[in-house]
């Protein structure tokens, strides 16, 4: 991608003193004050993220639910209107094409949110499968029509109420609703990527700009802070959430990633079902584990994971310093046979004990 892309609220973030970085071709706010301060604001009060680089597809038609059920490993057809469903999307070998959230907004209408770096790939994948199956389904890329804000943290609901979203607490976790704001309707979803309570709001760029300013103004007494992508990564690692290209990829299946709960093998058919059924039956050869380390040295992506004999049994997928735990944390993919034995990260010849942790690493 030659030309860097700007999110709709770029000028707002520049006014607020954002530091920008090139993230997958997008000029994105990475931080405002410090990653540590913004991270702690989300854990103790609230943080406002702009994730408008994410992609949105509209899937409609008589066969829309059937199409998504065949495309994704999770069950979509059974979801009622108003429900959000998280699901990996697999290739025939069980590797993951992307992970996404589907919002059912009508009997035959679905809004699908995909990862920013996969918009073009995913749209092509959707079209290819719809043509292959000859279903009555229409797929449109509406990524340019939406701005997407995420208000996350224990004070998020109180801030939304202060703005005037009086019925905000009728929206339960992984549900969504259209709500009036600034003369328009915005889609408020009780979803997020931090492990905290919170909301993701799909709106026109104009309404999103007005909403962001209202959140900062009305949220000030609650301790809200603008947050960049920097702390989004440390927050999701503390929560144990996967990031595509790390804990999920075309070479890591949902079963290996520990997302067994999303894989509905009882469905009649979906892409990757045979491969995933076979993997489950034969034994899952590798597993993604989350870990803590002693000391302050972070194990970055690609760091070898070894057993007590020094033999490589896996590698680190993500690593950072946890602001809440005060120690390095991360994820790794390791041989299933080795995951319950003592493990170490090999940091330039120094073997540091890896403590496999239960999720979430930080409990809210």
Secondary structure, DSSP 8 states (H G I E B T S, - for coil): --S-EE-TTHHHHHHTT-EEEEETTEEEEEESS-HHHHHHHHHHSEEEEE-TTSEEEEEESTTHHHHHHHHSSS--TT--TTBEEEEEEE-TTSBEEEEEEEEEEETTEEEEEE-GGGHHHHHHHHHHHHHHHT-S-EEEE-GGG-EEEEEESTTHHHHHHHHT-TTGGGS-TTBEEEEEETTEEEEEES--SSSSSEEEEEE-HHHHHHHHHHHHHHHGGGTEEE--HHHHHHHHHHHT---BTTTBBTTBBTTTTT-GGG--TTSS--TTHHHHHHHHHH---EEEEEEEESSS----TT-EEEETTS-EEEEEEEEEEETTTTEEEEEEEEEGGGTTS-EEEEETTEEEEEEEE-S-SS--
